[in-house]
Amino acid sequence: VQLVESGGGLVQAGGSLRLSCAASGNIFSINAMGWYRQAPGKQRELVASITSGGSTTYADSVKGRFTISRDNAKNTVYLQMDRLKPEDTAVYYCNVVIWGNDYWGQGTQVTVSS
């Protein structure tokens, strides 16, 4: 299983970015898809996740600002990030769960300047 992320970059506070993650390879059924992030000196944390049925979970710090969605036909998950804050700066990692196994993307840097 390969995960290819795109959409990171540098943005000013208050701006928006959209992350994408496309899964390919030996995929029969993807269960949950999600995004995690890791800031320097901090542990990796869940940002948002979405099940195959469309149920979503968000970290409290991003509720109301970020929106996760997925296109099951394309095996792709998206993260729309609005009203970005400097504290959102981190490397963002895509995660998919297939038959109980976790797969990770290579990470994409998101930097929010104040």
N, C-alpha and C positions, 0 to 999 in steps of 0.2 A: 504494500500500500504506500503510495506516495502522496504527499500533501504539498501543494504549491500555494504559497501565500503571496499576496500583492496588496498594495494600497497604502503602505506606511509612508511616513515623510515628516517634514517640518511644517508646523502650522502655528499661527498666533493664537493666543488664548481667545476663546469665543468662537473659533473656527470649527470646521468640520472635516472629517476624513471618513472614507469608507474602505474597510478591509474586506478582502475576499480570500477564500481558501477552497481550492478545488482538489478533490480526492480522486485518485485513479489507481488502477491495479486490480488485484484480486479481491474485488468487492462484491459481496452478495447482498449484504444488508447492513446499512449503517444505523446504529442505534442513536446515541446522542452525539451532537456536534457542539463544539464550544470554543471559546476564546479564553485564554489565560494571559496574564502579564507578569513581568518581573522587572521591577525597578532596581537600580544599583543598590546593593547592600540589603535588599529585602527578599523575602521568599516569594516564590511564584504563587499567584492568587487567581482564583476564578473571577472572570469578568462577567461572562454570560454563557448560558448553554441553552440548547433547544433539543427536544426529543424528536423522534421520528413522527410523532403525532402533533408536534407543534407547540407543546408546552414549553414555556421559557422560565429561566431563572436568571436573576441579575444580582450582582453585588450591590449592596446598599449605596455605595459611593457613585454608582453610575446610573441608578434608577432615574428614569425621566430624561436622561440625556443620550443614552445608547440604546440601540435597537438591534437585536439579533434576528436573522431570518435565514431560511435555507431553501434551496431549490433541489428537491430530491431527484428530479430527472437529470440534473447536472452534477449531482453529488457535491454541491457547493454550499458553503455557509458564508454569510456576510455579517459584518458588524458595522452598522452606521453609527458614527460617533459625532454627536453635535455638542455645541457649547463646551468645547474642550477646555480643560484647565491644565496649568503646569504640572499639577500632581498626577495627571494622566500619563506623563512621560514614562515610557517603559518599552521593553521589547515585548511584543504581543505574539503569542503562540497559538496556533490553531490546534485543536484536539478533536479527534473522532474516536468513538468507541464502536468496535465491531466484534460481536460475539464475546464481549467482556474484555477484549484486548484494547489497550490504549495506543494510539498512534499520534505522533507530534509533527508539526511543521518545523521549519528551520528558524522561524522567528522573523518578525519584521519590526523595525524600529519606528516608534512614534515619539516625536519630540514636540512639546508644546511650549512655546516661548511666551514669556509674560510681557 
